[in-house]
Amino acid sequence: MNDKVRFILDTLYNMYPDATCELNFSNNEELAIAVILSAQTTDISVNKVTPILFDRFKTVADLANASEEEISACIHSIGLFRNKAKNIKLFAQQLLERHNGKLPSTEEELRNLAGIGRKTANVVLGVGFNIPALAVDTHVDRVSHRLGLVTQKANILQTELQLKRKIPKEEWIVAHHSLLFFGRYHCLSRNPKCHICPLKEVCRYYKKRL
């Protein structure tokens, strides 16, 4: 790892020593559902509906047997709720049929379940199973580009692969959370806090703004 990457990571770890998943869940199946719900929606919004959803449907079997309308009624306040309800029902059905209702712990098996793409699978692996993974959401992607951790034209997949090459595998999970917190609370999409940023001297975005 080069000195710049090490400096960035150490700075972020100091800024956010308690960075972790902010979704509320009590088991890996609930985690996966919460991440499915979080697409194009804030974690705060998801955390408002999951207690309603998980209280109404206490098991994977309950969700599998529920109608899409019943699921929608619990999550209607978040974006894309109808499509998410459809995915959650199918996810629960597939989980029962293929894995006896228990979430699998490999990327391939996870991504074969409804509603789970690469990012969601990486979150579940890292947060739920503590398996090294590095999920790239909009915050991680934005921050990685601004700090020059990835090439300027890197897409989401390229960003993930470039970060994994530069960051030690044992740090993938904590790096993901730290980059995400930095993007969510400091390096905002609009009005980033450049004037008080400890990384501005190594930041590609800040230098362009000068």
Secondary structure as GFF3:
##gff-version 3
##sequence-region A 1 210
A	DSSP	alpha_helix	3	15	.	.	.	ID=ss1
A	DSSP	alpha_helix	28	37	.	.	.	ID=ss2
A	DSSP	alpha_helix	43	56	.	.	.	ID=ss3
A	DSSP	alpha_helix	60	65	.	.	.	ID=ss4
A	DSSP	alpha_helix	68	75	.	.	.	ID=ss5
A	DSSP	alpha_helix	81	99	.	.	.	ID=ss6
A	DSSP	alpha_helix	107	111	.	.	.	ID=ss7
A	DSSP	alpha_helix	118	123	.	.	.	ID=ss8
A	DSSP	pi_helix	124	128	.	.	.	ID=ss9
A	DSSP	alpha_helix	129	129	.	.	.	ID=ss10
A	DSSP	alpha_helix	138	146	.	.	.	ID=ss11
A	DSSP	alpha_helix	156	166	.	.	.	ID=ss12
A	DSSP	three_ten_helix	169	171	.	.	.	ID=ss13
A	DSSP	alpha_helix	172	185	.	.	.	ID=ss14
A	DSSP	three_ten_helix	194	196	.	.	.	ID=ss15
A	DSSP	three_ten_helix	200	202	.	.	.	ID=ss16
A	DSSP	alpha_helix	204	209	.	.	.	ID=ss17
###
